Amino acid sequence: MEKSLIIVFALVIFSAIGFAYSVFLKSYVKTSFGEKWLLVWSNRLYFWQSTIFVSAAFTFLIMYLLKWIDVLNF
């Protein structure tokens, strides 16, 4: 039971970071490169790859820090 709660917690962190990053990055891309930049398939793929990578990295960092300060036990 405890491991499933940790997995759910990690998924919530991953989703929250991914959502916040994509909203911030979309507004940045629209102002810097224009509205049509995200309509190209390869640009859109690059956008979502970077979103997944950043979300995974920050989720790992947050989970590691929570484990290090003994908030999570796994």
Secondary structure as the mmCIF struct_conf table of DSSP 4:
data_model
#
loop_
_struct_conf.conf_type_id
_struct_conf.id
_struct_conf.beg_label_comp_id
_struct_conf.beg_label_asym_id
_struct_conf.beg_label_seq_id
_struct_conf.end_label_comp_id
_struct_conf.end_label_asym_id
_struct_conf.end_label_seq_id
HELX_RH_AL_P HELX_RH_AL_P1 GLU A 2 PHE A 33
HELX_RH_3T_P HELX_RH_3T_P1 GLU A 35 LEU A 39
BEND BEND1 VAL A 40 VAL A 40
HELX_RH_AL_P HELX_RH_AL_P2 TRP A 41 TRP A 68
TURN_TY1_P TURN_TY1_P1 ILE A 69 ASP A 70
BEND BEND2 VAL A 71 LEU A 72
#
